[in-house]
């Protein structure tokens, strides 16, 4: 007996099968001569609340849809219509519906799409035609001219239907019914927005008689002989032409020629053509051989080091509908930031993206559209990947990925999917893939025993575990022990961070078995929002959501790089430049390329300003080689601090950046840091209400600084609080520590300042205080000692912890307020932010900015924007020098306001610019999903002393 009332006409929605009616999957390409008719643009659209609310009469010819709304195809309907068509939902791994596979809720938003089209006048009368859907979420039924041609699932996979027999010259009616939820949704539980719709192109393709059905380009490279071997298998016989190699060979036959190989560093593609009786197909052939050899991933005979990112498709207005320009922008940004690999987390991307990877050079892990993560909530019971009924759907997804994408040289790994537990279905997929394409490797992270894979892959393993693995001391199954290791996800780029990148890279470079990794992730999936700027989970009133966990990218939603990307660029730079005492050591860290593509320049910088510059002649070092090069005699200069800065630049234009683009750099100190000195010659004088000392006046009762010269200053005092970062808010898996909770429980965000004494001495004004939170015995003594030589004012802060401090401090320094400040100049680390473990990209120099531009716009406001290793800063009419160097932030709101804000639009400029001058910061880590800061980056509560020298700038 069944209680389900849904009529059988809609059974396909909950059917575990991949669908019916679609043609077998095949390679995706743009034909040179067969006609194509894009069916993009405005479609009629009707939204229903349930799958079965409407019958299929809308698919009939002559149906009057004039009263319907419209949506743009490709597109997600929930991102159109200003909310009239429903709203996006964000969950990380929770299914936003009851877990009762394969059933989905009765409330199942269903979008009927209708498009009427004529064939172009020159559409050939002979041959067949297919209609191709490149991506529809999550399940669609299709009718052409009233005939039901099939239904399918597999949102980010292409589906084609033969329609030639149904077409007519005019008035063709293409009707597509799309259901947000289907059995397929159980296989698509990726951490991203749920966004129904026809989100990739729909195209009508003419298929001339004698045109190719499917073809497979096999192009290998023998690094010992320098020969490439090409064989193109085609379902329809034809010839393969590669003019540059004088190749004209029958399909199915192998031919060998001397070639330049393809690699991500030198992506040499040969233009060719597959010519069959009915069609010419352009080929872009990259010769390369991928192998698992000696326990290593080798391409063209050499182990590669992956410096990768995980890329979801994202556009802040269009969701997963990406145009070519946006895809190209992603690839160019990656190349310009020294990234050499991309994992298409967690589904095959738009096929054009893979063309770009071939063209510009990126190693690709192409991942299948499969994730069943939500089953973890029930201990993986009933996981579809371990239930034979679902295996056909899994195999269909594997085949649709491999067949569509198999001709891309950039793809070195097929990935079975993400976070789907383990099971027979995955094994079946791996077996099928290995059989179909033995020339590539298989990846899957979810099985640490590596039953089905050619690489041991993990996510977010901390540094010490990665080192164990590098040393091959991690044990594991026999099969795993012989495999290379990658982190398919690491360094969670949520908010401020990720910290600890350089420490990972050091390990990857040290141990052969560690072949690199992929940062999680490329872009913040913020949705452009009229009131909030960018929306994240919860902003659309979702019942279940995971907040801003969807904003964890190296670039902001508008694709401006975040500091994390700048740091990554530096950490993975392909040339290391280091040295001391006038000798620079240059090391080539490419896997294949020599250094002939780079030009080297040096500059000699005094107090951050270049006084002399020149070129450095660096031999065309082979990968792994180093050279020690003598820098010229330094110019004479007095007193001030000096550095050498050496840069490696592109020697000529490349496809991805112009000549002069900086690929790598390094700095060598040429003298030591010059510390400010102020002779304490002035005497503090107690007046009626004020104490004066040099240029400064203080409150006579509290000793609080009031002004320096004509600049009013809101009292500088000890500050230990920072607006907690997403990483401070995250839980370290290993230890369960959440810094935000520890710090807030201790009360570090509500410290009270008790005044103990104001002492007017011979040559100093000394103010003694104790800074501590209510309800706790721990505290910090803070002694402020002010001295002056009559024009400069020096503050020395001495901090002493009292009680048992078991936690690190968020920050340690002073905070002061200035009535106005706009332009900011400094000598120190820049131009961007840096924290103890996100520090590599910070270059010592002379920098200019503004208070507004110093802010890093993390989507959820949090501590940001600190400039590190600062010798001096000028802002708001003051010059502030540090002894030792310090970090500073300057903002138009308080830390408390920053801490309370949930979106950038909550931050409103006040009347005061709040400046933090920090002696120390706790590291950033990447604990929002992974390890916290390494111990060497902890800011311990320990006795500390640091000084600042203030002077008034001439107006
Ligand atoms: C991983 C997962 C990603 C993402 C990430 C956290 O477990 O594979 O899809 O959820 O964590 O942002």
Boltz pocket constraint, residues with backbone or C-beta under 6 A from the ligand:
constraints:
  - pocket:
      binder: B
      contacts: [[A, 92], [A, 190], [A, 191], [A, 346], [A, 418], [A, 419], [A, 459], [A, 489], [A, 492], [A, 520], [A, 549], [A, 552], [A, 929]]
      max_distance: 6.0
